[in-house]
Amino acid sequence: MTRIPSPSTDPAWFVARLHPGDERGVAAAAAVVNAALGHGVLTVGWLLRHMRDDQTVQFLAAFPPGSMTPVGAALARVVDDEGYRAFIAPMPDGTLSPAPPSADGRRVGILSAMAVVPSMRRGGLGTALAVQRTAWLRERCTEAYAMVWLRDRPACGDGVLKTAGWEPVATVRRYWEQASVAGDCHCHRCGSPCHCDGLLMRLPCTPTGDEGVRPASTATRWLSAAGA
């Protein structure tokens, strides 16, 4: 676990990056996400396998001082072609570009999950996690997306993400339905099938390199043309 420096002086929590060797910490943080968003949203086995490359997957957890019981967690990742196809598969045709990232060298990031325990909500922790994950994605990606659960209004993350610079794109009806039917996840509101809608959000990214500002990617140009 690596503690992340924060400008916040709030003594109620600190944020740390988890490592694959800390299986107990990873499991506890995954449990925070699954308790908020539904069983199976994150699995420990998947996390331990993919966290080995911290340039493509990073899992954060928040802890109260003097405690190793997480009170919040957030996962961000850079997806390959397969991960991108899985992300857009439940969306209606035309919501996002069907072109895989490898088609034009895009680096697509996903804010996969973010959750805060009820007792710590509305205190700035969700915003801190969103800001950390947003900065990580901006550094690595040409475009990034998140799918926000709309059924849980008291804990909905769209306001937190808007504060961090994310923009709404579209509401996707029953986004998790097929995953719940397949047994990949289980909604604690609906069970299976899940009828919850998702709000697709986009992080505007302006990647730069030695050559200066890069041209907009295929998906970014497509979204602009579509008026998203």
ZADO-1210 file (C-alpha; in nm, 4 decimals, padded with zeros to 6 digits):
<atoms>
<atom x="00.0000" y="00.0000" z="00.0000" code="MET" pos="1"/>
<atom x="00.1355" y="00.3399" z="-00.1003" code="THR" pos="2"/>
<atom x="-00.0119" y="00.6469" z="00.0639" code="ARG" pos="3"/>
<atom x="-00.0973" y="00.9205" z="-00.1869" code="ILE" pos="4"/>
<atom x="-00.0116" y="01.2795" z="-00.0912" code="PRO" pos="5"/>
<atom x="-00.3206" y="01.4954" z="-00.0734" code="SER" pos="6"/>
<atom x="-00.3717" y="01.8710" z="-00.0366" code="PRO" pos="7"/>
<atom x="-00.6580" y="01.7944" z="00.2007" code="SER" pos="8"/>
<atom x="-00.5964" y="01.8423" z="00.5703" code="THR" pos="9"/>
<atom x="-00.9058" y="01.6444" z="00.6634" code="ASP" pos="10"/>
<atom x="-00.8002" y="01.4023" z="00.9402" code="PRO" pos="11"/>
<atom x="-01.0991" y="01.1733" z="00.8808" code="ALA" pos="12"/>
<atom x="-00.9291" y="00.9652" z="00.6059" code="TRP" pos="13"/>
<atom x="-00.6298" y="00.9148" z="00.3808" code="PHE" pos="14"/>
<atom x="-00.6058" y="00.7621" z="00.0322" code="VAL" pos="15"/>
<atom x="-00.3608" y="00.4890" z="-00.0667" code="ALA" pos="16"/>
<atom x="-00.2819" y="00.2897" z="-00.3790" code="ARG" pos="17"/>
<atom x="-00.3200" y="-00.0830" z="-00.3224" code="LEU" pos="18"/>
<atom x="-00.0701" y="-00.3393" z="-00.4493" code="HIS" pos="19"/>
<atom x="-00.1371" y="-00.6984" z="-00.5636" code="PRO" pos="20"/>
<atom x="00.0660" y="-00.8343" z="-00.2733" code="GLY" pos="21"/>
<atom x="-00.1869" y="-00.6924" z="-00.0272" code="ASP" pos="22"/>
<atom x="-00.4604" y="-00.9470" z="-00.0923" code="GLU" pos="23"/>
<atom x="-00.6424" y="-00.8738" z="00.2327" code="ARG" pos="24"/>
<atom x="-00.6555" y="-00.4997" z="00.1620" code="GLY" pos="25"/>
<atom x="-00.7672" y="-00.5579" z="-00.1962" code="VAL" pos="26"/>
<atom x="-01.0446" y="-00.7889" z="-00.0786" code="ALA" pos="27"/>
<atom x="-01.1655" y="-00.5402" z="00.1830" code="ALA" pos="28"/>
<atom x="-01.1709" y="-00.2528" z="-00.0675" code="ALA" pos="29"/>
<atom x="-01.3507" y="-00.4662" z="-00.3260" code="ALA" pos="30"/>
<atom x="-01.6106" y="-00.5479" z="-00.0611" code="ALA" pos="31"/>
<atom x="-01.6808" y="-00.1739" z="-00.0185" code="VAL" pos="32"/>
<atom x="-01.7529" y="-00.1454" z="-00.3904" code="VAL" pos="33"/>
<atom x="-01.9644" y="-00.4604" z="-00.4045" code="ASN" pos="34"/>
<atom x="-02.1686" y="-00.3554" z="-00.1011" code="ALA" pos="35"/>
<atom x="-02.2550" y="-00.0264" z="-00.2717" code="ALA" pos="36"/>
<atom x="-02.2911" y="-00.1325" z="-00.6353" code="LEU" pos="37"/>
<atom x="-02.3761" y="-00.5025" z="-00.6299" code="GLY" pos="38"/>
<atom x="-02.2159" y="-00.8410" z="-00.5741" code="HIS" pos="39"/>
<atom x="-01.9553" y="-00.9332" z="-00.8331" code="GLY" pos="40"/>
<atom x="-01.8864" y="-00.5818" z="-00.9639" code="VAL" pos="41"/>
<atom x="-01.5259" y="-00.6385" z="-00.8547" code="LEU" pos="42"/>
<atom x="-01.3671" y="-00.9756" z="-00.7870" code="THR" pos="43"/>
<atom x="-01.0452" y="-01.0219" z="-00.5947" code="VAL" pos="44"/>
<atom x="-00.9018" y="-01.2653" z="-00.8490" code="GLY" pos="45"/>
<atom x="-00.9474" y="-01.0207" z="-01.1381" code="TRP" pos="46"/>
<atom x="-00.7970" y="-00.7363" z="-00.9378" code="LEU" pos="47"/>
<atom x="-00.4901" y="-00.9304" z="-00.8280" code="LEU" pos="48"/>
<atom x="-00.4184" y="-01.0417" z="-01.1852" code="ARG" pos="49"/>
<atom x="-00.4568" y="-00.7017" z="-01.3474" code="HIS" pos="50"/>
<atom x="-00.3023" y="-00.4825" z="-01.0768" code="MET" pos="51"/>
<atom x="00.0415" y="-00.6191" z="-01.1637" code="ARG" pos="52"/>
<atom x="00.0668" y="-00.3516" z="-01.4320" code="ASP" pos="53"/>
<atom x="00.0135" y="-00.0248" z="-01.2467" code="ASP" pos="54"/>
<atom x="00.0277" y="00.1705" z="-01.5724" code="GLN" pos="55"/>
<atom x="-00.2988" y="00.0162" z="-01.6907" code="THR" pos="56"/>
<atom x="-00.4842" y="-00.0612" z="-01.3660" code="VAL" pos="57"/>
<atom x="-00.4797" y="00.1196" z="-01.0322" code="GLN" pos="58"/>
<atom x="-00.7014" y="00.0510" z="-00.7337" code="PHE" pos="59"/>
<atom x="-00.7311" y="00.3113" z="-00.4579" code="LEU" pos="60"/>
<atom x="-00.8722" y="00.2749" z="-00.1104" code="ALA" pos="61"/>
<atom x="-00.9423" y="00.5286" z="00.1614" code="ALA" pos="62"/>
<atom x="-00.8810" y="00.4549" z="00.5288" code="PHE" pos="63"/>
<atom x="-00.9497" y="00.6339" z="00.8568" code="PRO" pos="64"/>
<atom x="-00.6270" y="00.7212" z="01.0447" code="PRO" pos="65"/>
<atom x="-00.5100" y="00.4287" z="01.2542" code="GLY" pos="66"/>
<atom x="-00.7380" y="00.1791" z="01.0822" code="SER" pos="67"/>
<atom x="-00.6941" y="-00.0687" z="00.7982" code="MET" pos="68"/>
<atom x="-01.0673" y="-00.0963" z="00.7324" code="THR" pos="69"/>
<atom x="-01.1395" y="00.0852" z="00.4045" code="PRO" pos="70"/>
<atom x="-01.4172" y="00.3420" z="00.3905" code="VAL" pos="71"/>
<atom x="-01.3957" y="00.4093" z="00.0167" code="GLY" pos="72"/>
<atom x="-01.2463" y="00.2641" z="-00.3004" code="ALA" pos="73"/>
<atom x="-01.2036" y="00.3524" z="-00.6679" code="ALA" pos="74"/>
<atom x="-01.0744" y="00.1603" z="-00.9692" code="LEU" pos="75"/>
<atom x="-00.9476" y="00.3109" z="-01.2949" code="ALA" pos="76"/>
<atom x="-00.7946" y="00.1283" z="-01.5896" code="ARG" pos="77"/>
<atom x="-00.6706" y="00.1669" z="-01.9441" code="VAL" pos="78"/>
<atom x="-00.8563" y="-00.0885" z="-02.1546" code="VAL" pos="79"/>
<atom x="-00.7453" y="-00.2936" z="-02.4530" code="ASP" pos="80"/>
<atom x="-00.9675" y="-00.3748" z="-02.7512" code="ASP" pos="81"/>
<atom x="-01.1452" y="-00.6545" z="-02.5643" code="GLU" pos="82"/>
<atom x="-01.2122" y="-00.4346" z="-02.2625" code="GLY" pos="83"/>
<atom x="-01.3457" y="-00.1551" z="-02.4816" code="TYR" pos="84"/>
<atom x="-01.5792" y="-00.3942" z="-02.6666" code="ARG" pos="85"/>
<atom x="-01.7117" y="-00.5219" z="-02.3339" code="ALA" pos="86"/>
<atom x="-01.7691" y="-00.1663" z="-02.2105" code="PHE" pos="87"/>
<atom x="-01.9703" y="-00.0556" z="-02.5149" code="ILE" pos="88"/>
<atom x="-02.1516" y="-00.3870" z="-02.5755" code="ALA" pos="89"/>
<atom x="-02.4621" y="-00.3008" z="-02.3628" code="PRO" pos="90"/>
<atom x="-02.4973" y="00.0412" z="-02.5292" code="MET" pos="91"/>
<atom x="-02.7282" y="00.1112" z="-02.8233" code="PRO" pos="92"/>
<atom x="-02.5521" y="00.1338" z="-03.1565" code="ASP" pos="93"/>
<atom x="-02.4140" y="00.4801" z="-03.2116" code="GLY" pos="94"/>
<atom x="-02.3613" y="00.5689" z="-02.8453" code="THR" pos="95"/>
<atom x="-01.9825" y="00.5455" z="-02.8792" code="LEU" pos="96"/>
<atom x="-01.7583" y="00.4719" z="-03.1728" code="SER" pos="97"/>
<atom x="-01.7351" y="00.0970" z="-03.2443" code="PRO" pos="98"/>
<atom x="-01.3716" y="00.1353" z="-03.3575" code="ALA" pos="99"/>
<atom x="-01.1340" y="-00.0529" z="-03.1258" code="PRO" pos="100"/>
<atom x="-00.8577" y="00.1536" z="-02.9585" code="PRO" pos="101"/>
<atom x="-00.5864" y="-00.0219" z="-03.1606" code="SER" pos="102"/>
<atom x="-00.7425" y="00.1027" z="-03.4858" code="ALA" pos="103"/>
<atom x="-00.5879" y="00.4465" z="-03.4464" code="ASP" pos="104"/>
<atom x="-00.3635" y="00.4234" z="-03.1426" code="GLY" pos="105"/>
<atom x="-00.6147" y="00.5580" z="-02.8906" code="ARG" pos="106"/>
<atom x="-00.5668" y="00.4969" z="-02.5195" code="ARG" pos="107"/>
<atom x="-00.9110" y="00.4563" z="-02.3673" code="VAL" pos="108"/>
<atom x="-00.9536" y="00.4840" z="-01.9926" code="GLY" pos="109"/>
<atom x="-01.2456" y="00.3667" z="-01.7816" code="ILE" pos="110"/>
<atom x="-01.3344" y="00.4762" z="-01.4295" code="LEU" pos="111"/>
<atom x="-01.4662" y="00.1300" z="-01.3529" code="SER" pos="112"/>
<atom x="-01.5983" y="00.1681" z="-00.9996" code="ALA" pos="113"/>
<atom x="-01.6084" y="00.4127" z="-00.7124" code="MET" pos="114"/>
<atom x="-01.7828" y="00.3801" z="-00.3774" code="ALA" pos="115"/>
<atom x="-01.7843" y="00.5308" z="-00.0283" code="VAL" pos="116"/>
<atom x="-01.9401" y="00.3710" z="00.2802" code="VAL" pos="117"/>
<atom x="-02.2628" y="00.5464" z="00.3919" code="PRO" pos="118"/>
<atom x="-02.1131" y="00.6906" z="00.7107" code="SER" pos="119"/>
<atom x="-01.8436" y="00.8752" z="00.5114" code="MET" pos="120"/>
<atom x="-02.0565" y="01.0186" z="00.2316" code="ARG" pos="121"/>
<atom x="-02.1035" y="01.3910" z="00.1741" code="ARG" pos="122"/>
<atom x="-01.7750" y="01.4691" z="00.3444" code="GLY" pos="123"/>
<atom x="-01.5491" y="01.5135" z="00.0437" code="GLY" pos="124"/>
<atom x="-01.4096" y="01.1625" z="00.0207" code="LEU" pos="125"/>
<atom x="-01.5920" y="01.0766" z="-00.3037" code="GLY" pos="126"/>
<atom x="-01.4622" y="01.3963" z="-00.4596" code="THR" pos="127"/>
<atom x="-01.1069" y="01.3187" z="-00.3479" code="ALA" pos="128"/>
<atom x="-01.1221" y="00.9711" z="-00.5035" code="LEU" pos="129"/>
<atom x="-01.2702" y="01.1117" z="-00.8246" code="ALA" pos="130"/>
<atom x="-01.0009" y="01.3791" z="-00.8497" code="VAL" pos="131"/>
<atom x="-00.7231" y="01.1229" z="-00.7978" code="GLN" pos="132"/>
<atom x="-00.8615" y="00.8843" z="-01.0605" code="ARG" pos="133"/>
<atom x="-00.9338" y="01.1695" z="-01.3031" code="THR" pos="134"/>
<atom x="-00.5737" y="01.2917" z="-01.2835" code="ALA" pos="135"/>
<atom x="-00.4419" y="00.9362" z="-01.3368" code="TRP" pos="136"/>
<atom x="-00.6598" y="00.8873" z="-01.6451" code="LEU" pos="137"/>
<atom x="-00.5704" y="01.2274" z="-01.7918" code="ARG" pos="138"/>
<atom x="-00.2014" y="01.1406" z="-01.7707" code="GLU" pos="139"/>
<atom x="-00.2436" y="00.8152" z="-01.9623" code="ARG" pos="140"/>
<atom x="-00.5415" y="00.8395" z="-02.1949" code="CYS" pos="141"/>
<atom x="-00.6631" y="01.0114" z="-02.5069" code="THR" pos="142"/>
<atom x="-01.0221" y="00.9597" z="-02.3907" code="GLU" pos="143"/>
<atom x="-01.1909" y="00.8251" z="-02.0780" code="ALA" pos="144"/>
<atom x="-01.5420" y="00.7203" z="-01.9759" code="TYR" pos="145"/>
<atom x="-01.7439" y="00.6195" z="-01.6728" code="ALA" pos="146"/>
<atom x="-02.0840" y="00.4554" z="-01.6338" code="MET" pos="147"/>
<atom x="-02.2651" y="00.5943" z="-01.3292" code="VAL" pos="148"/>
<atom x="-02.5400" y="00.3936" z="-01.1611" code="TRP" pos="149"/>
<atom x="-02.8595" y="00.6021" z="-01.1656" code="LEU" pos="150"/>
<atom x="-03.0799" y="00.4017" z="-00.9318" code="ARG" pos="151"/>
<atom x="-02.8903" y="00.4904" z="-00.6143" code="ASP" pos="152"/>
<atom x="-02.9657" y="00.8619" z="-00.6067" code="ARG" pos="153"/>
<atom x="-02.8403" y="00.9318" z="-00.2505" code="PRO" pos="154"/>
<atom x="-02.4988" y="00.7914" z="-00.3455" code="ALA" pos="155"/>
<atom x="-02.4990" y="00.8811" z="-00.7139" code="CYS" pos="156"/>
<atom x="-02.1581" y="00.9765" z="-00.8475" code="GLY" pos="157"/>
<atom x="-02.2564" y="01.1994" z="-01.1389" code="ASP" pos="158"/>
<atom x="-02.2331" y="01.5183" z="-00.9324" code="GLY" pos="159"/>
<atom x="-01.8951" y="01.4163" z="-00.7951" code="VAL" pos="160"/>
<atom x="-01.7628" y="01.3419" z="-01.1433" code="LEU" pos="161"/>
<atom x="-01.8995" y="01.6675" z="-01.2848" code="LYS" pos="162"/>
<atom x="-01.7053" y="01.8495" z="-01.0147" code="THR" pos="163"/>
<atom x="-01.3924" y="01.6662" z="-01.1316" code="ALA" pos="164"/>
<atom x="-01.4486" y="01.7744" z="-01.4931" code="GLY" pos="165"/>
<atom x="-01.6520" y="01.4880" z="-01.6406" code="TRP" pos="166"/>
<atom x="-01.9382" y="01.5528" z="-01.8831" code="GLU" pos="167"/>
<atom x="-02.2617" y="01.3526" z="-01.9305" code="PRO" pos="168"/>
<atom x="-02.2996" y="01.1846" z="-02.2706" code="VAL" pos="169"/>
<atom x="-02.6128" y="00.9691" z="-02.2617" code="ALA" pos="170"/>
<atom x="-02.8382" y="00.7615" z="-02.0383" code="THR" pos="171"/>
<atom x="-02.8121" y="00.3909" z="-02.1202" code="VAL" pos="172"/>
<atom x="-03.1208" y="00.1911" z="-02.0276" code="ARG" pos="173"/>
<atom x="-03.0610" y="-00.1312" z="-01.8322" code="ARG" pos="174"/>
<atom x="-02.6853" y="-00.1150" z="-01.8887" code="TYR" pos="175"/>
<atom x="-02.6057" y="-00.4044" z="-01.6506" code="TRP" pos="176"/>
<atom x="-02.8932" y="-00.6326" z="-01.7524" code="GLU" pos="177"/>
<atom x="-02.6941" y="-00.8805" z="-01.9632" code="GLN" pos="178"/>
<atom x="-02.4076" y="-00.8981" z="-01.7124" code="ALA" pos="179"/>
<atom x="-02.6521" y="-00.9777" z="-01.4324" code="SER" pos="180"/>
<atom x="-02.8273" y="-01.2443" z="-01.6398" code="VAL" pos="181"/>
<atom x="-02.4916" y="-01.4023" z="-01.7226" code="ALA" pos="182"/>
<atom x="-02.4088" y="-01.4124" z="-01.3513" code="GLY" pos="183"/>
<atom x="-02.1175" y="-01.1711" z="-01.3753" code="ASP" pos="184"/>
<atom x="-02.2763" y="-00.9376" z="-01.1203" code="CYS" pos="185"/>
<atom x="-02.5854" y="-00.9216" z="-00.8996" code="HIS" pos="186"/>
<atom x="-02.7691" y="-00.5955" z="-00.8361" code="CYS" pos="187"/>
<atom x="-02.8687" y="-00.5593" z="-00.4716" code="HIS" pos="188"/>
<atom x="-03.1670" y="-00.3472" z="-00.5771" code="ARG" pos="189"/>
<atom x="-03.3047" y="-00.5552" z="-00.8658" code="CYS" pos="190"/>
<atom x="-03.1409" y="-00.8931" z="-00.8294" code="GLY" pos="191"/>
<atom x="-03.1236" y="-01.0585" z="-01.1693" code="SER" pos="192"/>
<atom x="-03.1919" y="-00.9292" z="-01.4241" code="PRO" pos="193"/>
<atom x="-03.0799" y="-00.5781" z="-01.3300" code="CYS" pos="194"/>
<atom x="-03.3073" y="-00.3029" z="-01.4606" code="HIS" pos="195"/>
<atom x="-03.0905" y="-00.0105" z="-01.3502" code="CYS" pos="196"/>
<atom x="-03.0011" y="00.2612" z="-01.5969" code="ASP" pos="197"/>
<atom x="-02.6517" y="00.4022" z="-01.6325" code="GLY" pos="198"/>
<atom x="-02.5320" y="00.7530" z="-01.7119" code="LEU" pos="199"/>
<atom x="-02.2395" y="00.7472" z="-01.9547" code="LEU" pos="200"/>
<atom x="-01.9912" y="01.0230" z="-01.8729" code="MET" pos="201"/>
<atom x="-01.6865" y="01.1385" z="-02.0638" code="ARG" pos="202"/>
<atom x="-01.3637" y="01.2978" z="-01.9427" code="LEU" pos="203"/>
<atom x="-01.2362" y="01.5572" z="-02.1922" code="PRO" pos="204"/>
<atom x="-00.8686" y="01.4792" z="-02.2457" code="CYS" pos="205"/>
<atom x="-00.6138" y="01.6885" z="-02.4345" code="THR" pos="206"/>
<atom x="-00.3091" y="01.4623" z="-02.4483" code="PRO" pos="207"/>
<atom x="00.0254" y="01.6184" z="-02.5321" code="THR" pos="208"/>
<atom x="00.3615" y="01.4788" z="-02.6287" code="GLY" pos="209"/>
<atom x="00.6886" y="01.5847" z="-02.7863" code="ASP" pos="210"/>
<atom x="00.4982" y="01.6707" z="-03.1021" code="GLU" pos="211"/>
<atom x="00.2552" y="01.8973" z="-02.9135" code="GLY" pos="212"/>
<atom x="-00.1195" y="01.8568" z="-02.8999" code="VAL" pos="213"/>
<atom x="-00.2313" y="01.5440" z="-03.0832" code="ARG" pos="214"/>
<atom x="-00.5249" y="01.5429" z="-03.3232" code="PRO" pos="215"/>
<atom x="-00.8561" y="01.4337" z="-03.1760" code="ALA" pos="216"/>
<atom x="-00.9042" y="01.0589" z="-03.1775" code="SER" pos="217"/>
<atom x="-01.1599" y="00.8835" z="-03.3948" code="THR" pos="218"/>
<atom x="-01.4029" y="00.8419" z="-03.1050" code="ALA" pos="219"/>
<atom x="-01.3625" y="01.2028" z="-02.9888" code="THR" pos="220"/>
<atom x="-01.4257" y="01.3361" z="-03.3403" code="ARG" pos="221"/>
<atom x="-01.7249" y="01.1007" z="-03.3728" code="TRP" pos="222"/>
<atom x="-01.8738" y="01.2206" z="-03.0429" code="LEU" pos="223"/>
<atom x="-01.8288" y="01.5844" z="-03.1430" code="SER" pos="224"/>
<atom x="-01.9997" y="01.5228" z="-03.4755" code="ALA" pos="225"/>
<atom x="-02.2851" y="01.3495" z="-03.2947" code="ALA" pos="226"/>
<atom x="-02.3299" y="01.6493" z="-03.0648" code="GLY" pos="227"/>
<atom x="-02.2436" y="01.4585" z="-02.7481" code="ALA" pos="228"/>
</atoms>
